Amino acid sequence: MNATYFRIEMTRLGRDVTALFFVGILPAVLYVIFGAVQSYGEIELAHGNVAMTVMIAMAAYGAVTATTSLGGMAAVERMQGWGRQLGLTPMTDTGFVAVKASVALVVSLVPVTLIYVLGAVTGASGDPAAWVLSAAVIVVGAVTFALFGLAVGQIFRSEASVSAASGLLVVLAFLGNVFFPLSGIMLQIATFTPLYGYVALARRPVTDGVPLQTGMGDPGPAEPLWVPVVNLVVWTIVFAALAVWNVRRGRARQ
């Protein structure tokens, strides 16, 4: 990996105050509103409380917002001539991808660290293993959405694609059981959406797969582990295939 290019990318991102706001501050505010100050946040679950599941969901949302934006910008940069500039350097395509993936992983740590620290001091509680495992799933799984941003960036071929991808994430978060618990037919639909498996896996160390709900009735049996795993794997393959297909289509046009 090219350390110089990595440093340049991190410096550039550090100057983008607007991006950092949506990546870290906004999800943190959402956690406070929907988790920290709500009385239901104290309800105990298998290995933590409801506030912790809200914290996990908001950290995951911040992480995928970051990686989606980075993936989208990487696609736009290459299509607008930055790829030709890099072609004049010793850096290979593999090296370029390695730098972007590394930057995505580092940036995804921003909302996770901020929101987890905030959660720890505002009532989110859980087993030590639940804290560690959920954070690991969020950071590693967020890379999937760098592929999502890359695919969308190549489809729209403009800087507006990054905004489009981020806006689409909001819709997917509502449909994916991220912002508030779904039930019935909406929950069944949610299991097929991209964010569902990712967030369900991150919450699993706290919930043991038992579905969240707003009422006090029987939540039903625990969800089998294969459901969120298959969801995340399938969508990773779909996003990767779209990204590769669009790269090849772009080369064919040149």
C-alpha positions in Angstrom: 0.0 0.0 0.0 1.3 3.5 -0.9 1.7 5.3 2.5 2.0 8.7 0.9 -1.2 8.4 -1.0 -2.9 7.1 2.1 -1.7 10.1 4.1 -2.9 12.5 1.4 -6.4 10.9 1.4 -6.7 11.1 5.2 -5.6 14.7 5.2 -8.1 15.6 2.5 -11.0 13.8 4.3 -10.0 15.5 7.6 -10.6 18.9 5.9 -14.1 17.9 4.8 -16.1 19.2 7.8 -19.5 18.5 6.1 -18.7 14.9 5.5 -17.4 14.4 9.0 -20.7 15.9 10.4 -22.8 13.3 8.5 -20.5 10.5 9.3 -20.1 11.1 13.0 -22.1 13.9 14.6 -25.5 13.2 12.9 -25.6 9.5 13.9 -24.5 10.4 17.4 -27.4 12.9 17.7 -29.8 10.2 16.4 -28.6 7.8 19.1 -29.2 10.4 21.8 -32.7 11.1 20.5 -33.8 7.5 19.9 -31.8 5.7 22.5 -30.1 7.6 25.3 -33.0 9.8 26.4 -35.8 7.3 25.9 -37.1 5.3 28.9 -37.3 2.1 26.9 -33.5 2.2 26.5 -33.2 0.7 29.9 -35.1 -2.5 29.0 -32.8 -5.5 29.4 -32.1 -7.9 26.6 -30.0 -11.1 26.4 -26.6 -9.4 26.7 -27.3 -5.7 27.1 -30.1 -3.2 26.9 -32.2 -1.5 24.2 -30.1 1.6 24.3 -27.1 -0.5 23.2 -29.0 -1.8 20.2 -29.9 1.7 19.1 -26.2 2.7 19.6 -25.1 -0.1 17.4 -27.6 0.8 14.7 -26.6 4.4 14.6 -22.9 3.5 14.6 -23.5 1.2 11.7 -25.4 3.8 9.8 -22.6 6.3 10.3 -20.0 3.7 9.1 -21.9 2.8 5.9 -22.5 6.5 5.2 -18.7 7.0 5.3 -17.7 4.0 3.2 -20.5 4.6 0.7 -19.3 8.2 0.2 -15.7 7.1 -0.2 -16.6 4.4 -2.7 -18.7 6.8 -4.7 -15.9 9.5 -4.8 -13.4 6.9 -5.8 -15.5 6.0 -8.9 -16.1 9.6 -9.8 -12.4 10.5 -9.4 -11.3 7.8 -11.8 -13.9 8.7 -14.4 -13.0 12.4 -14.2 -9.3 11.8 -15.1 -7.7 11.1 -11.7 -7.2 7.5 -12.8 -5.1 8.7 -15.8 -3.0 10.8 -13.4 -2.4 7.8 -11.1 -1.5 5.8 -14.2 1.5 7.9 -14.6 2.8 6.8 -11.2 4.1 3.4 -10.1 0.9 2.8 -8.2 -1.1 -0.2 -9.5 -4.9 -0.7 -9.6 -4.5 -3.1 -6.7 -2.6 -0.5 -4.7 -5.3 2.1 -5.4 -8.0 -0.2 -4.2 -5.9 -1.1 -1.1 -5.5 2.6 -0.2 -9.2 3.3 -0.6 -10.2 0.2 1.4 -7.8 1.2 4.2 -9.1 4.7 4.2 -12.7 3.4 4.4 -11.8 1.2 7.3 -10.2 4.0 9.2 -13.0 6.5 8.5 -15.6 3.9 9.6 -13.9 3.9 13.0 -14.9 7.6 13.5 -18.6 7.1 14.1 -18.1 3.8 15.8 -15.6 5.3 18.3 -17.6 8.5 18.9 -21.0 6.7 19.3 -19.7 3.9 21.4 -18.0 6.3 23.8 -21.2 8.4 23.9 -23.2 5.2 24.5 -21.0 4.1 27.4 -21.6 7.4 29.3 -25.3 7.7 28.6 -26.7 4.4 29.6 -25.9 1.8 26.9 -24.8 -1.4 28.7 -23.9 -4.9 27.6 -21.4 -7.7 28.1 -17.8 -6.9 27.1 -18.0 -9.5 24.3 -21.1 -7.7 22.9 -19.2 -4.4 22.7 -16.2 -5.9 21.0 -18.1 -8.2 18.6 -20.7 -5.6 17.5 -18.0 -3.0 16.8 -16.0 -5.5 14.8 -19.0 -6.5 12.7 -19.8 -2.8 12.0 -16.2 -1.9 10.9 -15.6 -5.0 8.7 -19.2 -5.1 7.3 -19.1 -1.5 6.3 -16.6 -2.3 3.5 -19.6 -3.9 1.7 -21.1 -0.5 1.3 -17.9 0.9 -0.2 -18.7 -1.4 -3.1 -22.2 0.0 -3.1 -20.9 3.5 -3.4 -18.5 2.4 -6.1 -21.3 0.8 -8.1 -23.6 3.9 -7.8 -20.8 6.3 -8.6 -20.1 4.4 -11.8 -23.7 4.3 -12.8 -24.4 8.0 -12.4 -20.9 9.2 -13.4 -21.1 12.5 -11.6 -20.4 14.0 -8.1 -24.2 14.0 -7.6 -23.9 10.2 -7.4 -22.4 10.4 -3.9 -25.4 12.4 -2.7 -27.7 10.0 -4.4 -26.1 7.0 -2.8 -26.2 8.6 0.7 -29.8 9.5 0.2 -30.6 6.0 -0.9 -29.0 4.8 2.3 -31.6 6.7 4.4 -34.4 4.9 2.6 -32.6 1.5 3.0 -32.1 2.2 6.7 -35.8 2.7 7.2 -36.6 -0.4 5.2 -33.9 -2.4 6.8 -35.1 -2.3 10.4 -32.3 0.1 11.4 -34.0 3.2 12.7 -37.0 1.6 14.5 -38.3 -1.9 15.0 -40.5 -3.3 12.2 -43.0 -6.1 12.4 -45.3 -8.2 10.2 -45.0 -7.8 6.5 -42.6 -4.9 6.8 -40.2 -7.0 8.8 -40.4 -9.8 6.2 -39.6 -7.3 3.4 -36.7 -5.9 5.5 -34.9 -9.2 5.5 -34.3 -8.8 1.7 -32.9 -5.3 1.9 -29.1 -4.5 2.0 -28.8 -3.0 5.5 -30.8 -5.7 7.3 -28.2 -8.4 7.5 -25.4 -6.1 8.3 -27.2 -4.4 11.3 -28.8 -7.6 12.5 -25.4 -9.3 12.7 -24.0 -6.3 14.6 -26.9 -6.4 17.1 -26.8 -10.2 17.5 -24.1 -10.2 20.3 -26.7 -8.2 22.3 -30.0 -9.8 21.3 -29.0 -13.4 20.5 -31.1 -13.0 17.3 -34.4 -12.2 19.2 -36.3 -9.6 17.1 -36.8 -6.2 18.6 -40.3 -4.8 19.0 -42.1 -1.7 20.2 -44.8 -3.6 22.2 -44.5 -5.8 25.3 -45.8 -9.0 23.8 -43.9 -12.2 23.0 -41.1 -11.2 20.5 -41.2 -14.7 19.0 -38.3 -17.1 18.4 -34.7 -16.1 17.7 -33.8 -15.5 14.1 -31.5 -18.2 12.7 -27.9 -16.9 12.2 -27.9 -17.9 8.5 -30.6 -15.3 7.7 -28.4 -12.1 8.3 -25.3 -13.9 7.1 -26.8 -14.9 3.8 -28.3 -11.4 3.4 -24.9 -9.7 3.9 -23.0 -12.2 1.7 -25.5 -12.0 -1.2 -25.6 -8.2 -1.2 -21.8 -8.0 -1.1 -21.7 -10.2 -4.2 -24.3 -8.1 -5.9 -22.5 -4.8 -5.2 -19.1 -6.3 -6.2 -20.6 -7.7 -9.5 -22.2 -4.3 -10.3 -19.0 -2.5 -9.6 -16.9 -4.9 -11.8 -19.5 -4.8 -14.6 -19.6 -1.0 -14.6 -15.8 -0.8 -14.7 -15.7 -3.1 -17.7 -18.5 -1.2 -19.4 -16.6 2.0 -18.9 -13.5 0.6 -20.4 -15.4 -0.7 -23.4 -16.7 2.9 -24.2 -13.2 4.3 -24.2 
